[in-house]
Amino acid sequence: MAAKSAGSLILYVILGGLCGALLSQLVGGMVGSDGFIHEMLVRGFQVGLTNPLVVDLRIVVVTFGLHFDLTVPSLAGMIGGLYLAMK
């Protein structure tokens, strides 16, 4: 079996996460808006920089930042994408 490239692995994980996020929004709209299940499906938790890093060099200003909004379905989609990529 041929080894998968890192690019295809990342693509599978990102596509799995996007499918999970879409599923999260679809199912979250059907569940009541004031419960634990809604919080885990729609809101989830946030990982990353809350304030971006700004480097001002007077000629150019560079801003660095990375932020993920992770929900249970998006994590499941990422794991599923990883499984498919490794298969």
N, C-alpha and C positions, 0 to 999 in steps of 0.2 A: 504494500500500500504506500503510495507517495505521500510525503509530508506536505501539509498545507502551509501556505505562506502566511506571514504575520498580517499582511493586508487583508486577506480573505477572512482570517480569524476575527479581526477587528470589525470588518464589515458585517459578519454574521451576528456578532454581539450587539452592534449598534442597531441593526435591523430587528433583532429580537427585542431589544429594549423599546424601540419605537412601536412595535406591534403590541407589546405589553402596556405601554402608555395609552395607546388607542383603546385597547380593551378596558383599561382602567377608567377612562373617561366615559365610555359607553355604559359600563356596568355601574359606575358611580352615579350616573344620572338616574338610574332606576332605584337606587337605594335611598332611604331617607337621609336628609342632610345633617342630622344631629346625632350620629352614633359612632361607635368605635370602628365599625366596618367601613363607613364612609370616610373616616379619617385615614384608614390604612389604604383604601382603594384610590382615593383622589388626592389627599394631601400628602401622605407619606412622610418622608424626612428629607432634609437638605444636607448635601455634602459639598464643600468647596469654600472658596473665598467669599465672605459676605461683602467685603469692600475690596474692589480691585486695586492692584498695585499700579501706581502711576509713576512713570519715570519722565521727568521734564528736562530735556537737554537744550532748551531755549530755541533750537532749530526745529526739533521734532519732539512730539509728546507721544510716548508709547504707554499703552495701558494693557496690563496683563490681568486676566481673570478667568476662572473656571468654576462653574457651579452646576451641580446635578440635583434635580428633584426626583428622588427615587421613591417608587411605590412598590408594593408587594407584586402586582402583576408585571411591572417593568423589570424587576429583578428576576422574576420567573422567566420572562421572555429572554433576558440576557443569558440566563443559565441554559435555557433551551437552545438559543443560538450557538452557545459555546459547545453544547452537546452535538448539535448538527455539524458544526465545523470540525469537530474532532472525529466524527463518525467516518 
